[in-house]
Amino acid sequence: MRALLISPRCPDTFWSLRHAVQFSQAKALFPPLGLLTVAAMLPRDWPKKVVDLNVEPLTDAHLAWADIAFISAMSIHWDSVDAIIQRCKARDLKVVVGGPHFSRWPKGYKDADHSVLGEAEEILPVFLQDLARDQAKPVYRAEKFPEMASTPPPAWELVNLANYLNASVQFTRGCPFSCEFCDVVLLFGRRPRYKSLAQIIAELDTLYHAGWRGEVMFVDDNFIGNPGKAKELLTAIVGWQQAHGYPFEFFTQASLNLAEKPEMLSLMSQADFKRIFIGIETTFTDSLAECNKHQNQDQDLIEAVRTLQGAGMEVMGGFIVGFDADPPTVFDDIVRLIQIAGIPRAMIGMLSAPPDTPLWHRLEKEGRLLGLPNGDNAMNTGALNFVPKMGREKLVAGYKTMVARLYDPRAYYERVLIYFAHHRSNGHQCRRLPTAGEVKSLLAILWTLGVKGSDRRAFWSFLGQVLLKHRHLFTEAIFTAACGHHFHVISRSFINEAK
């Protein structure tokens, strides 16, 4: 049976970085890791093709070739998913859907022939057996969270890695925390589960032998959910990096209490972790208590960020406005923290209530729910699916002001320079000459931001200060500026559309 695995197109969002990726030789930020893992679970004798709509269009030839289509999506892919399913059904192509989006909103996809909901390791084989007997049911739902020892390595051979700016690996699923607004526990459970060290090293080997060099993201929701396991992995990665000449730079997501773990930070520095996304959320203790983000309470936020920066990592912070406990000063106070701490890539969003989360049920009891969120709470009012206590008009107006202030190029460059001032290079990475593609990207950025850009004076002033004070971070400065360009473009678009 010929299997067509389709990854929906991501809209132009904060994390798509589409306006930064355009400067590179890549076509998209990340490969579809979940879909490639599912591909590795399908029968070996099935011919398989992966079509990532972020890289290439879905053609009639693709659909004509296939006997069955597998679609994996997140909630942000909502519009793209609808169009894909309709095209498949117009060709009488059997459609199987799965992934986080369908697991959280399964009732919205009656046109799919089969839904595989929850984690696939144990339930997908049951579906495949029934399919072979022509007895496949409409819905298959995983009843538990499987151990990851059974998770196969992604089928990287089905994609061209050169199309992507970053590669990705998954070590854990699940999170021990219970933030009121988060649906990670619903999707993956509260008990973190792990791949073995041998599995991860094998995946790194595969990427290395496939010719990958550059950034690799551990896509775990909380890399340090089990500190002991994380230390074991980091120790193994340090040895692997040393043996291979540091071909990769890593980044991941973790909780803010990472700043309290010096041994862990030392290992991350030795392994060459360059970036870390932290859900900081808010500066207000009452708002943290409201959303049960207890791991961030009693933290000196600026000191924690400084500690992480001093370990050689850029902190990418997530922030939320719209909590019931937020005071009128919330907008100014969060902007002030982001600027002082030097958090260039600060994702600010309005609070959103995903279905079945504790926040969803609380707001439902209070009669404040307005429907489903659209899955994108950064620079998008469609995520606001409840009546906020401060009033929708005031919340949206304050949020738009934050977006405008934070992604003004001058404010952005100021944050980058503050970050650079506290950054400490780890000295472990391999020094090499830039590739031809990297030189081409550099020239494209210089032309677009430094010659054509309306904020070129701020750009050249920024580069001048980098050359004077942080020359060793010049390449990092250029590509961080490219990300700032993306954020500025989509922030302007959001503000203009939201007027």
N, C-alpha and C positions, 0 to 999 in steps of 0.2 A: 504494500500500500504506500503510495507516494504522499508524504506528509509535508505540508507547507506551514511553516511556523512564522506567524506574523506579529511584529512588534509595532504598536500604534505610534503615530506621530505625536511628539510632545509639543504642546503649544508654546508660544514665546513667553517664558516665565522667568522668574528670578534665577532659578537653578539650571535652566536650559543653557545659559551662557552662549546663546546662538550668535550674538553680535560680537563675542570674543572668539568663538571657535572659527568664525569666518576668516580670521587672520592666519590660521594654521592650515596645514595640508589635510587636516581631518574634516569630517562632515558632521560629526555629532560628538557629544561629550562622553557618553558611556555606551558600551555594548549592552544588549539585553541579557543580562546575566541569568535571570530566572528562566527565560525562554530557552537559553542554551543548556541550562541544567535539565529542563524537561526534555529537550531533544536527546540528551544522553540517556534518558530513561526509556525512550521508545525502542521498539525492536531493532536490532542491528541490521536486519536485512531490509528494512524500509528505506527507500531513497528519501532524502530529506533536503529541504531548502529553507533558509531563513531569509525573510524579507523584513528589513528594518526600515520603516517609513521615514525615519530620520536620516537615512542614508540614500535610499532609492525609492521610486514609486512602486506601488503594487500594480502590476500590469495584467492585462487579460491573458497574456502568455503564462504568467505565474499561476493564475487561477485555472487555466485550461490544463496545465501539467498535473495539478494536484488531484488526489482522491479524497483528502481530508485536510481541514485547516485547523490549526491550534492557535488560539489568540490568548496572550497573557498581558494583563494591563493593570495599571494603578488608576486611582480615581481621577487623576488629572487628565487621563486619556479619554475621558467620557465621549467627547464629540467624534474623535477619530474612530473609536470602537464601533459606534453606531454605523458609520459609513462603511467600515470594513465588513461588518456582518451582512449588511444589505447587499454589498457587491458579491459576497460569497453565496448568499442565498439566491441571488439572481442567476447564478451559474449552477444551481442545485448542488452546491458543494457542502458536504457535511461539516458542521462547525462545532468545535469543542472549545469552551472558554474556561479560564482559570486565572489564578493570581489574586492579589489583594483586592483589586476593584470588584471583581465578581464575587469574591468571598464575602465582601461587606454589603454589596447591593445585588444579590442574586435574582430578586424578583423583577428587576428591570430589563432582563434579557430573555424574553420568551422566544425570540427568534433563533437563539442558539439551540442546536440539537442536543448538546450535552454540556453540563456544567460540572467541573471537577473543583470542588470548593474546599479550601483549607490546604495544608501542605501535601504535596503530591507523592512523597516517597512510598507511602503504604496504600494510598487509595487509587493512584493511577494504574498500577498493575491489575487491580480488580476491574477497572473500566476496560483495559486492553483485553483481558480475558473474555469479558462479556461481549466486547466488540467483535472479537474473532468468532464468537458463536452466534453473532447477529442477534444478541439479546441485550444490547447496551441500554441502560436506563437513562432518563433525562437528567437526573441529578445524582452526583456522588459527593458525599460530604465526609471529610476526615473526622473521625471521632476523637482523635488524640493528637498530641504533638510528637512526631517520630524522632528518634535519636538520629543524629546526623552522620553516624558511621555508615548509614546506607545511602548517603547522598553521593551521586557520582560526580566526577569532575565535569565542568561545562564542556560542551562540544565546540571548542574554539575553532576547529577546522571548518565550521560552517559559516564563519564571518571573516572578513578581511580586517585585521586589527588596525591596519593603516588608516581606516576610516574613522578611528576614534581617538579622542584626545587623551583619554584615561582608560586603563584596564581596571578590573574589579575582581575581588575575591570575597567570599563570605566565610567567616570563622564561627560566628554564633547566631543563634536566633533566640528571641525572648529577652525580657528585661525585668529585673527584680523590683523596679519601682512601679508606682501606681498613680501617675499623674492623671488628674481628673479628665483632662481633655484628650488624652492619648489613646489610640486604639491598637498600639503595638501589642499589648498584653492580650487583647482579644484575638489578634491574628496569630501570635506566636507563643503566648503563654508567659507566665511570670518566671518560670524556672529557666535560666539560660542553658541552652544545649550547645554542644561544641563538636566541630570536626576534630579529628585527631591531628597531632602534629605532622604525622606522615602524610595525611591528606593535603594539608596546606602546603607543605614543602613540595609535594608532587605537583600541585597546581602552579606554584611559583616556577618550578622547573619547566613545566609545559609552556608557560608564557615566555620564559627566557629562551627556550629552544625555538619558539615560534618567531623569535626576533624582536620581541617587545623590549623596549627600553624607555623608561620614563615613569610616570606616576601611576600608582596602583592604589585603589581605594579598598579598604576593608569596609564593606557596606553594613556592618553590624550596627544595630540600633544603639547598643552600648558596649563598646569594645572591652570595657573593664567591669562588666557585670559580675564576673567572677575574677577577682584580682589574681588569684593563684594561677588559674588557667592562662590569663593574659600574660603573666610573667614567664610562664613556660614557653608560650609561643614566641614572645619577644626574644627570649634567649636563643631559641632556634633560628629566628630570622636574623639576628645579629651574626651568627655563625655562617648562615647562608650568604648574607650580603658580603661578608669578608671573603668568603671562598670564591665569589663570582665578581668581585670588583665593584660592588655597589651599583648594579645596573638599574635599580628601582628606587623611587622615592615614594613614601607611603603617606596616606592620610586616612582619617577615620572619624567616627563619632563617639563621644564619651560623655559621661556626667561630670559636673564641675568639681566633684570631690577628687578627680584625678590630680588636681593641684596639691592635694595633701599627701601624695604618694611619691616621695622623692626617688625611691628605687625604681618604680615604674617609669618615671620621667627619664631617668638615666638610661634605662634600656631602650625607650622610644627614641631618645637622641642617638644612641649607638646604632639603632636599626635604621635611622634616617627617616623618621616621621616628620614631615614638613608642615602639615596642617591638621587641625582638629576642629570639628564642629561641636560646639557646646550649646545645649539648650539653657541659656541664662534666664530667659523669659521676662523678668522684670526686676526693678530695683526695690520693690516694696514688699516688706515682710508679710503684710496682711494678704496681699495678692498671692504670694507663694503659698501661704497657709491655706488659702481658699482652694487652690488647685492641687493641694497635696504634694507640692514640689519640696518636700522637706529636706532633700539632699542639698538644696541651694540656700536654705535658711542658715543664719549665723555665719555666712561667708562674707569676707571682705572681697567684693567682686573685682575691684581693680587690682588688688594684691594677687588674687587667684589668676587673673589674666596675665599679669606681669610674670608670675611664676612659670606659666606655660610658654610665654614668649621667650623667657630666659632659657628654656629647654630647647630652643630652636624651632618652635612651632608657631605658625600664625593661628590665632584664634578666630574662627568663623562663628559668630554668635547668633543664636536665634532668640528673638524677642517677640512678645505678645502684648497687645493692648486690648482692653475690653473686659477685663475682669471686673466683677462687681465691686471689689474693694479698691479699684484704681482711683486715686485722688485726681482732682482737676489738673494737677501739675505733672501727670504721668508722661505726657508727650515731651515736655521740656527735659524732664529728669532722665528719661531713657536716652534721648539724644545726647545729653551732657555726658552720661556714662560712656556711651559708644565713642564719643570724640576723645575724652580724656584717656580712656583705656587703649585707644588705638586699635579698634576693631574694623578694618577696612570693609570686609564682606559681612555686614550685619544684615541678617534677614529679619525684617520686622513684619509682623502680620497681625491681622485682627483675629481675635479669638473665634474659633469655630468648634462646633459640637458634632463630631462624627457619630453615626448611629450606634446605639448600644453602649456607648461610653458612660461612665458615671456622670459626666457633665450633661450628656443627652438626657438621661433619665431625670436628673435634677431639674433641668429646664422644662422638661415635659410636665413634671408634677406642678411646676410653677406657672404653667400655661404660657411659656415664653418662646417655645419653638416655632419656627416659621417654615420648616421643611428641610430638605437635604442640602448639605453644603456642596460646592462644586469641586472640592478637593485641592484648591490652590488658595492658600490664605495669605500669600505675599503679593502685594500690589494688585489686589483683586477683591472687590467688594462682594463677589458672589459666594465667598466663604462664610460671610456673616449670616448665619441661619437662625438667629434668635434675636429677641428684643433686649438690647444692652441697657443696664441700669442708667448709664449716663445719657442715654438717648442715641439713636442711630445717627442723626444729623451731626451731633457734637463729636461722636466717635469717628465718623468718616472724615469730618473736617480736620480734626486733630491728627488723624493718621496721614492724610494727604500732606499736611504741613511737615510731618516727620520725614516722609519720603522725599519731599522737595529739599529739605535741609540736608539730609544725610547723603544724597546722591548728587548734590551740586559738586562739580569736579574739584573745586577748591577745598571743600570740606573733606572729600574723599582722599585727595592727595595728602592733606594734613594728617589724616588717620594713618595712612601708609607710613609716613615719616615718623610718627610716634611709635608705631610698631617696630620699624627698623631700629629706632634708638634703643629699644629694649630687647631686640633679637640677639641671640647668641648662637653663632654658627657652630655646628657640632664637629666639623672637621673630619667626619668619617666618609663622606661621599667621595666618589671617584671624580677627579678633575679631568675634563675632556674638552676638546674643541667643539664649538657648535656645529651642528649638521647644516647642510645646505638648506634644508627645509626650515630650520630655526632661523637662519639668517634671512631667508625670504619673509618669514613671519615678522621678524624684527623690523625690516624695512617697510612692510605694509602698515605696521602699527605707527611707526614714525611718520609716514606719509598721511595716514588718516587722522591721527590725533595731533600731529605737530605741524601739518601744512594745511589740510582741508578743514580741520576742526575749528569750531567757533570758540572753543576754550583752549586754543593752542598756547596762549601766553601762560596759562596756569600749568599746562603740560610741560613746557620748556623750563619754567621756574622749578617745578618738581624735579625734573631730571637733573637740573643744575645742582640742586641740594643733594640729590643722591650721589652725584659724582664728587661733590666736595666732602661728604660725610660718610657715605655708605657705598663706596665704589664696588666693593665685593658683592653687593646685592643689586647691581645694575640690571642683570638679566631678569631677576625676580621683579624689579621695579617696572620693567617694560611690560611684562605679562600681567602684573597686577593692575597696571594702568589699562590694559585691554579689557580686563574684567570690569573695571570702573566705567569704561565706555559702554559696555553692555547694560550695566545697572542704570546708567544715566539715560540711555535710549528708552528702556522699558518704563522707567519712572516717569519720564516726560509723557510717554504714551498713556500711562495709567492716569496721570493727573489731568490730562486733556480730555480723556474719555469720561472721567468721573465728574467733570464740571456740570 
